[in-house]
Amino acid sequence: MAAVSEVRWVSFVCVAAWMKIGTPPPAAAGDLVFVTLDTRTPHTIPFEGADGGKLVTYWLRWVSTRGETGPWSAAVGATVPG
């Protein structure tokens, strides 16, 4: 067990979201576009009419008050309504 002096507390206060519209799904973070930093749910993302019926894939991660990030979430996909 770590000594008390070695324990580091990190406060994660918001979720950062990135997305990619279309196929193929993103293979790496560089394929994504930043969407938002959010502290509350739900978060609504507007889409252009031309994106209706396309796949949208989201990746999320926690962000601390110091800008430190947690690991990427599993990818979540959905079809843009329209």
N, C-alpha and C positions, 0 to 999 in steps of 0.2 A: 504494500500500500504506500502511496506517495506521502511524503511529509507535507504538513499543512502549508509550508512555504512554497511547495512545488505545485500546488493546486491553482489553476487559473480559471476564473469564472468569466464566461463570455455571455453577454446578454443579447439574444437575438430578438430584434424588435420588428422586423418587417420581412416580407417575402418579395424577392425580385423575380420577375417573370420575363421570359423570352419566348418568341414563337417563330414558326415558319409556316407560310401558307403555300400549299401545293405539294406535289410529289417530285422526287422521292422524299421521305421523311429525313430530317436532319441527321447527319452522321457525326457531326462535331459541333461544338459551341459556335464556331465560326460561321456555321450555316444559319444561325438564328439572328433575329432582330429583337433588340430590347423593347419591352412593352411598358413595364411599370415597376415601381417600388410601392408596395401596398401594405398598410397596417390593419386593414379591415376587409371583411368579406361581406357580400360578394363584390367582385370587381367586374364591371361590364366593359367589354372591348368592342367598339364599333367596327364594322367591316364595310367595304365597298360592295355595291351590288354585283359587280363582276366576279367577286370572290365566292358567291353563292354556289354551293355544291362542291367546293374544293375542300381538301383535307387541311386542317390546321393542327399543328403539333406544338405543344407547350413544354418547356422545361422550366422548373422553378428551383430556387435555392434560398436559404435564409441569409440575411445580411445583419451583422451586428451593428451596434452603435459606433464601433470603430472602423466599419467598412469591411470587416472580415466576413468571408463567405463560407457557408456550409457546403456539403456535397450536393451535386445535382440530383434532382428527383428522378424517378422513372419518367420516361416520356409519356405524355397524355395526349391522345388525338381525338378529334371530333370532326364532324362535317359542318362547314359554315352554312347556316340556314339561308334559304333563298332559292 
